[in-house]
Amino acid sequence: MDENKEWYNLKEINDEIWCISDKTGVNSYLVNGKTKSILIDTGWGLGNLAELVQSLTSLPVKVVLTHGHPDHVNGAFQFTDLYITPEDMKLLNTFYIKETRQGIIENFKAIAPPNFSKEDWINAKINNTFLVEEGYLFDLGDRKLKVIKCPGHTQGSICLLDEKDKILFSGDSLLARPVLMNLETSLPLSTYLNSIKHVNDYSDNFSIILSGHDENPVDTIILEELINGISDILEGKIIGKLEKTRFGEALMCKFNDTAIIYNENNL
Ligand SMILES: [Zn+2]
C-alpha cells in the first residue's frame, strides 16, 4: 500500500467524492453513493488502483470510462464492471493487445512502482464491458450520474453530470489546459463545437468541472471560452499559432483559462 501511496495522490473533493491522480497527472474520480460507487476512468493502471478504491468504499464499484485513450483505460483490467460508449469500445480494445501494451510500457519502465509486474500488465485483459449511450443514468442510490455525449476529442467521449453536487466530470473534453483536437482520434473542430454547445445546455446544473488532467476543480468559464473561441476560429476571425506538440505540428489557440490544439485540415 505504501508504494501505492507514492504512485497515487488522493484528494478529497467532498465527503463522497475523491480525486485520485497518478504520478503522470491522470485523474480518476471515485464517487461514493448510498448503494453503489462509481469510478470515473482508471489511469495507466501501473499502481494498484483497485486496492486503493477498496480502501475508500465497501460498496460495489462500477467503472465508467470517459473515452478510450490509453491514459484513461489502461487500468481498466483491475475492475470487472466497465462502461464505455460503443464508439470508444473499439479504441479501448486496441489498448488490450499485447503488442500495443508492450510498446506503451517501455515509456514507463523508469517510473513504475517497484512492485509493478510488467508481465502481468502487458498480458492484462478486460471483460464484463457494457455500452452506454446519451442520457444513460448511473444510479448510486442517493445520486445519479448522467451520460452526456461529447464527440470531438474522440468519437465516443462523454461527460458525466452529477446534479446533486452540481459537478461535471469532463474527461479530456473540457480542460483548463489545451484540449487536444489534433489527434488521430479527433473529429472535426465543428463537431466538437456542437458537442460542447450540447454540454452547455446543462450549464445551469453544474457549477464546477472536474477534468481528466487538471490538479484542481475548474471554473465553468472554460466552456464559454471554448465555445466563443472555436466559433471565431471557424468563422475565420482568429487562427492558431503553429506549434510543435507531442503529436506533431498543430495550431494552438490560447484563451484566458483554456486552449485548443487543432489541425487546419480537420475543421
Ligand atoms: Zn484523451
Boltz pocket constraint, residues with backbone or C-beta under 6 A from the ligand:
constraints:
  - pocket:
      binder: B
      contacts: [[A, 67], [A, 69], [A, 153], [A, 172]]
      max_distance: 6.0
